[in-house]
Amino acid sequence: MLTIRGKSSNSFCDQVSRRDFLKIGGLALGGLSLTDVLAAEAQAGIRSSHKAIIMVYLPGGPSHQDMFDLKMDAPAEIRGEFKPIKTNVPGIEICELMPRIAGMMDKFAIIRSLVGARDEHASNMCMSGYSLSEGRSNLTPVLGSVVSKLQGPVEKTVPAFVGLAPKTQHMPYSDAGPGFLGMAYGSINPNGPMMRDMTLKDITLDRLSNRRQLLSSLDRFRKGADSLSGMDELNQRAYNLLTSTKLVNALDVTKEDPKVRTLYGKGIDHAIADAAPMINDQFLAAVRLVEAGARVVTLSYGCWDWHGSNFVNLKTYLPLYDLAISAMVQDIHNRGLDKDVSVVVWGEFGRSPRINKDAGRDHWPRVSCALMAGGGMRTGQVIGTTNRFAEEADDRPVDYKDVFATLYHNIGIDTSTTAVIDEQNRPHYLLAGHEPIAELI
């Protein structure tokens, strides 16, 4: 592991210290040095615009009919326990456990007819638009890797793609990878541990001012790197990234106005079931990261796979979700980022209409929901409907890949004309046949 020992223990969240975020193993993956990563990025060029995406993954599959698509006319064994409440957009109602989102529904768009899922517990569908099995077969890269490849970093000291999701007990819930783009375009995940073969022994932040010492210690297995053209420039970029305080400061939410941080709340700092914690500070960190220059930030939040005690669990976890999501979107608007930063919140599938004998809902890939905000999109609306029991899309089915086409559009990438080139110099059109959602753009 590449560990830079810092003097401060200022926390990003309760259980992750600032020192942890100085473990920059993610800057070199799969045997690639940091300068190799930067060389790969350099081939893509850098665009001057700064649009960004924050993607919130809800591991396990959220219960669409208990959140955004309540069916009050259905029988009790389908209807569930919760009641709908009015929002600030006439005609739109959502679950009573989300009053903050309801009060600012004009800043959100709900997709109630999301289709294209498979019965697979994995982040791939939400991170790439392709299922786990498809991703393994086609090595499909996640959105952040594609954006990193096509657009590069906004500025030299902040990576284009930051993944805040922790490793989870159920491994497929963890961040999916860069696929055929190669590890140079994987996310930088400040949670560590990542690259154990790189060691910068006992070099403090003060001693990083010695550029020669840093670069000689940085990568002991950098094979063939000296043959790369422009190595001095790439080494300088590597040094800038490691020694700049911009990335570390963005992650250090203690530097934020305490009043702003309070709006996000605390959440839960331990893993829920076999999935992720519910750390509300990570939403603030995501906003600070895109403000600092990141193009794509992904995070995961909680566990939503409730085959038993569905309503008991949602009474605990939906209010936290309501607080975190509403605070993040309001903060994006307060900072004037709502035209540039797109937000999507979703899981890998929905839940079964019929409540089972354990008061839970089972897997239901036939339809799900998504919540979107920002990005200059037309919000304050619902897209699509489901049938009486929320079993399937009744009209206007929206595929996961349509959502990805929309996100790429918002960030300035036309997926119908832009090919993604793999490591063998072969072009790929990732979303062939799918267009941005017309109602949103």
VENZITA-V354998 format. One record per backbone hydrogen bond with DSSP energy under -1.0 kcal/mol. CO is the residue of the C=O (numbers start at 1). NH is the residue of the N-H. Records with the same first field share a line. If there is no record, write none. Layout:
BEGIN
CO=NH + NH
END
This chain:
BEGIN
5=205
10=18
13=16
16=12 + 13
17=21
19=22
20=23
22=4 + 24
24=27
25=28
29=32
33=37
34=38
35=39
36=40
37=41
38=42
39=43
41=44
52=342
53=297
54=344
55=299
56=346
57=301
58=61
59=304
62=64
63=66
64=68 + 69
67=95
71=74
75=78 + 79
76=80
77=355
83=96
85=94
89=92
92=87
94=85
95=98
98=102
99=103
101=104
102=88 + 105
104=107
105=108
108=380
109=372
110=383
111=370
113=398
114=368
115=400
118=120
120=122
123=127
124=128
127=143
131=135
132=136
133=137
134=138
135=139
139=180
142=146
143=147
144=148
145=149
146=150
147=151
148=152
151=47
155=158
160=295 + 296
161=188
162=298
169=171
170=173
171=174
172=123
177=142
178=181
179=182
180=423
182=185
183=186
188=163
189=192
206=209
207=210
209=211
210=214
211=215
212=216
213=217
214=218
221=223
224=227
225=228
230=234
231=235
232=236
233=237
234=238
235=239
236=240
237=241
238=242
239=243
240=244
245=249
246=250
247=251
248=252
251=253
252=255
253=256
257=261
258=262
259=263
266=280
268=278
272=275
274=170
276=272
277=302
278=268
279=282
280=283 + 284
281=285
282=286
283=287
284=288
285=289
286=290
287=291
288=292
289=293 + 294
295=53
296=162
297=55
298=164
299=57
302=276
304=306
305=307
306=361
309=313
310=314
311=315
313=317
314=318
317=321
318=322
319=323
320=324
321=325
322=326
323=327
324=328
325=329
326=330
327=331
328=332
329=333
330=334
331=335
332=337
333=336
337=340 + 341
338=376
340=52
341=375
342=54
343=373
344=56
345=371
346=58
350=364
356=359
358=309
359=310
360=356
362=352
364=350
368=114
370=111
371=345
372=109
373=343
374=377
381=110
383=112
385=394 + 395
387=390
392=387
395=385
398=115
399=403
400=404
401=405
402=406
403=407
404=408
405=409
406=410
407=411
408=413
409=412
414=417 + 418
420=428
422=425
426=422
428=420
431=434
437=440 + 441
440=378
END
